[in-house]
Amino acid sequence: MSIILSEIEVKVRKLIEVQRQLIEENRRLASENETLRNENETLVNASQELHDKLNKTTIVNALGSNEEEIKEGRKLIKELIKEIDQCVSILNTKE
């Protein structure tokens, strides 16, 4: 009987140790997940800023001398207006 109790005690101790390790791993993964979320948000913001800067540069260049640049600028302006209209439409449907 005492042998059985000793075996059960050993198994319980092992389970407690495994649980402790899993809790620690869960904490580590949660921290890593938060870090990656923050990094992703930073990269998304940087990407949006670069996209906006590229659009502005294209518009500025479109006002230059080349007919092709002017056409590209007009196309970009039309796309931006279309995007703004879609945003306004979404805002109006939420009201």
Secondary structure as UniProt FT lines:
FT   HELIX           2..62
FT   HELIX           67..94
//
